[in-house]
């Protein structure tokens, strides 16, 4: 014989089916959406390895430099050094370095390969190069794990696009560990982009993220090296570290100082960017997607909760007489409450089971078409608990109203 | 009869104000989420040049060989200088252009104004006719301008407004990276999205306006540096554009117009032959590896549509289905509660059809109310998209008449679909049974 609860449910199949469906789709979407939020937030929370708060970046272009002249590179380098010394002298500035790019900047990334042998065809490890000078570590707020910083006489300069063949480099720990798993990277030679000549590792820094945040660059997100060299082109970029509490002042005074040095240069509207804005821009798509998924999940759960509430209320109303009879025959208020809560649990469990399959199916579709990762079981479990708890809560109010039904209704209303 | 059912529906809404508003809001949310994500999807997945995209082709030739590649087996996304020059010289397509991205400093030489950096491309003379670029004044330079390495430029309406206050500047001189060029054409505002002619370097969508176009050969002569991505195995031997031109780095975008299937086959054979010849001459050491994709295939292969928009659309569509199921449940409850009313109407002569009509009208009325609320929510949703998503994508999503109409139609269809089963159940009510039990 069928349990009375099941036989009662089979009396309104349509409503039950609708709730099961609703719970299933909600669960499928919510666990995938929460997974998307999770992966995005994980990405956004990655540290760059630099002291971000006082940092900003200035990108500028000189005009009227004839790059056809043989001494163009020397001229451009002199102009760059003039800029650097002007910025360094400002009272708001703690430190300044020339640099081709910064973590998360997604611009002018210089990606190359490091090898362990001269003229190696296939690089051992892929890396992003930061072309900078002796003050780089203090400007970026990066401390050394071992070794030393560049000295000023090590810093050279090359024309934009020229091969880098520095005598010394500083590498991130990610690279050091990859190339020299025994932890003895310091003092070892590496070969940049299949070069014949070695570059000695003089320092290892604990962590420095690369400029790119796209899928391709994420494959080597922390493989950074510092090259002691200024790059000479008709444009230049400076990383500036403001004195404590002087960021806003420095954001104004640095471009002013640069214009005083040379009024014919161009600093675009977005040529001066605080690092916090660089970060916001790099992760705008991720944060936007996370918010969107959060919003959709919120609406979904809201809709499902009200749906469960409304249908349970309807069933309670429909069964007032039966409830009254049960109460008259001795069922306690608690029995009635439990009855509706357990009925809800049964329906939601069926929905959750179907939802589990749907969630995996949806995840498979996303993997196939949109390069998503596989949904970890913890997310499914989390969403499952949330959906079950929510629908139990939604059923609580109507169930309590049911438990308040007067037993006398059984005789009065016949 | 219609008016009577309308009155009945409104009366029933009044009676269950709570449940009715719940249905309206549910439909509104579902429809608004779908339409908002659809607005973004529509913006990024559109064909930027629908009348011609199937005749525009992107050739690729593998001049770098197997080895460490971003995508295994795929030739570089751009051409090296030698290949681009050879294809240009052979002119095997109806029209063709090599292109590279530039960001020179520009000022109008007449005023001696403050130079400013602008974005643009160095392109072939065919560029303008091939892509149907609209002109306000003048025109592009012809094949003749390419051949002569003419010192000419085409500028955007935006730059013309800035430098010449919108006046006809054709024939005027403009200074680009400290060299003087004569303006031969001023474009009308032209902002195709995605930037189909150079998706590799614009990432597809771009908020930056393209303000200056120079002849390809002239720009190379003048050493106007590229701001394209340069895919290199090893660094060029010389700095600057001359070094790039002498290297096998891939940095030049290329498009060809091929008007029919025979031309496409011919061009593919030509590319294959070209690659085979490279192999034979010892310039490459691997089997010819070429691609020839038309524009839609190319945009697809470059994954120009951000995957996030597809995921959002899918998820929002799921939300709509949940809202639909939810509304169906609410309508079912609501209609079943009215067994008595239906019984009376049936007993005094209303046909099943009449009951159908009555309840479908009631459902679609919920849909219309949901649609109107949904329009407001969609507007809010698009405002959220503008605040949240990357600007180059968000700025393309906008609310317009088709979206408004779509929102309301979707809402009505959804609510009628949701109401279909509950209505069917309502028509099954047996008049006698209902009358007896009350």
Interface residues (C-beta under 8 A of the other chain):
Chain A: X14 X15 X18 X19 X21 X22 X25 X26 X28 X29 X32 X33 X36 X61 X63 X64 X65 X66 X67 X68 X73 X113 X121 X122 X123 X159 X160 X161 X162 X163 X164 X193 X194 X216 X233 X234 X264 X266 X268 X284 X285 X287 X288 X289 X291 X292 X293 X295 X296 X299 X300 X303 X304 X306 X307 X310 X311 X314 X317 X318 X362 X365 X366 X369 X370 X371 X372
Chain B: X19 X22 X26 X29 X30 X33 X37 X67 X68 X70 X105 X107 X114 X115 X116 X117 X177 X178 X223 X225 X234 X235 X236 X239 X240 X243 X244 X306 X307 X308 X310 X311 X312 X314 X315 X316 X318 X319 X321 X322 X323 X325 X326 X328 X329 X330 X332 X333 X336 X337 X384 X385 X388 X389 X390 X391 X421 X425
